[in-house]
Every structure is written in C-alpha cells, then in structure tokens.
Amino acid sequence: MNKLLDTYSDFLAYWEKYGGKDMDSLIDGWAAEYMSKWPELLQKQKDDYGKMSLDWREVGARRVFPFLNDRIEGMSRARALLSVMIDHVHNAAEETFGMDLDILYVLYVGLGCGAGWDWR
C-alpha cells in the first residue's frame, strides 16, 4: 500500500504570503507557517544539518530560499508529474519485488538535505 503526503499546495500558500519578504521572514515563515504542520519533518531537517554541525537557517539562507522564486515553475511541474507517477512506480516495484510495499511518499519543499530519513 502506498500513501502520499503532498504538502505543495501549503508551500504555495506560504510562498504567496512570504515570497517577497526579507530572508529572516522567509525562513521564519517557512518554519512557522509551512513546516509547522509537519513538526516531525521539520525536526528531521533541523537534526540532519545539526548532525553535520551546520545551522539549518544559514544553509537555507545561502542555498535554498534565494532560489525558490526561480524554481517554482519547475517544482510545480515536478509535483504534477510525481503525483501521477507515484502509483505507477509503486505498483511496478511491488510487481518486480513480488511483495506488498507499505510506503509513505512525501512531497515537500525542504532545505536540500536528506531530512534525516532512515533508509534501513
């Protein structure tokens, strides 16, 4: 069985409100209004950078938030394709491996890290 957590419409609502604001407001809004709906996902991202002795806010300010506006169109296309393809890929994987796979697929706009996912 597969499940999809698609946060993209919430991201777009955040971006509409914060997209033209200063960097601190962008980051604070991302954490407080967008990601706060999924506190475990937010914490995974913070922890992932913390394990590398990096400040997640600094990384976001340097590598993520300045580029979001230019990437919205591509992210929207990717989200549309993924929304359609996830079921097909999941079903093909179940057939290939001959097993029922219980997977939660998560679509979110994060900080460009592995978000601390445990792949084991």
C-alpha positions in Angstrom: 0.0 0.0 0.0 1.3 3.5 -0.7 0.3 6.8 0.8 1.1 10.2 -0.4 1.7 13.3 1.8 1.7 16.2 -0.7 2.5 19.5 1.1 2.9 21.5 -2.1 -0.3 23.5 -2.0 0.6 24.5 1.6 4.0 25.6 0.3 2.4 27.7 -2.4 0.2 29.4 0.2 3.3 30.1 2.3 5.1 31.4 -0.8 2.3 33.7 -1.8 2.4 35.3 1.6 6.2 35.4 2.1 7.8 35.3 -1.3 8.7 39.0 -1.5 9.9 39.4 2.1 13.3 39.6 3.6 15.4 36.5 4.3 14.6 36.2 8.0 10.8 36.5 7.3 11.1 33.8 4.5 12.9 31.4 6.9 10.7 32.1 9.9 7.5 31.8 7.8 8.7 28.6 6.2 9.3 27.0 9.7 6.3 28.6 11.5 3.6 28.6 8.9 4.5 25.9 6.3 6.6 23.2 8.0 5.0 23.5 11.5 2.1 21.5 10.1 4.5 18.5 10.0 6.7 19.0 13.1 8.5 15.7 12.7 9.5 16.6 9.1 10.7 20.0 10.3 12.7 18.4 13.1 14.3 15.8 10.8 15.6 18.6 8.6 17.0 20.6 11.5 18.5 17.5 13.0 20.1 16.4 9.7 22.0 19.7 9.5 22.8 19.7 13.2 24.5 16.3 12.8 26.8 17.9 10.3 27.4 20.8 12.7 25.6 23.2 10.3 23.0 25.8 11.1 19.9 25.0 9.1 18.9 28.7 8.9 22.2 29.7 7.5 22.2 26.9 4.9 18.6 27.8 3.9 19.5 31.5 3.6 22.5 30.7 1.4 21.4 27.6 -0.6 17.6 27.4 -0.7 15.5 30.5 -0.1 17.2 32.9 -2.5 16.5 30.5 -5.4 12.9 29.4 -4.7 11.2 32.0 -6.9 13.2 30.9 -9.9 12.4 27.3 -9.2 8.6 27.5 -8.6 7.7 26.6 -12.2 10.0 23.6 -12.2 8.8 22.4 -8.8 5.2 22.7 -9.9 5.9 20.6 -13.0 7.8 18.0 -10.9 4.9 17.9 -8.4 2.4 17.3 -11.2 4.4 14.5 -12.7 5.2 12.9 -9.3 1.5 13.0 -8.3 0.6 10.9 -11.4 3.7 8.7 -11.5 3.9 7.6 -7.8 1.1 5.0 -8.2 2.6 3.6 -11.4 6.1 3.3 -9.9 4.9 1.9 -6.7 2.8 -0.8 -8.5 5.8 -1.7 -10.7 8.0 -2.0 -7.7 5.6 -4.3 -6.0 5.4 -6.5 -9.1 9.1 -6.5 -9.6 9.9 -7.5 -6.0 6.8 -9.7 -5.6 5.8 -8.1 -2.3 3.4 -5.6 -0.8 5.3 -2.4 -0.1 3.9 -0.1 2.7 5.5 3.3 1.7 4.7 6.8 2.6 5.8 9.2 -0.2 6.4 12.7 1.0 6.4 15.7 -1.4 7.6 18.9 0.4 9.8 21.9 -0.2 12.7 21.5 2.2 16.2 22.6 2.9 18.0 20.4 0.4 19.1 17.7 2.8 18.2 14.1 3.3 15.9 15.2 6.2 17.3 12.5 8.4 15.4 9.8 6.7 16.4 6.3 7.9 16.7 4.2 4.8 17.3 1.0 6.7 
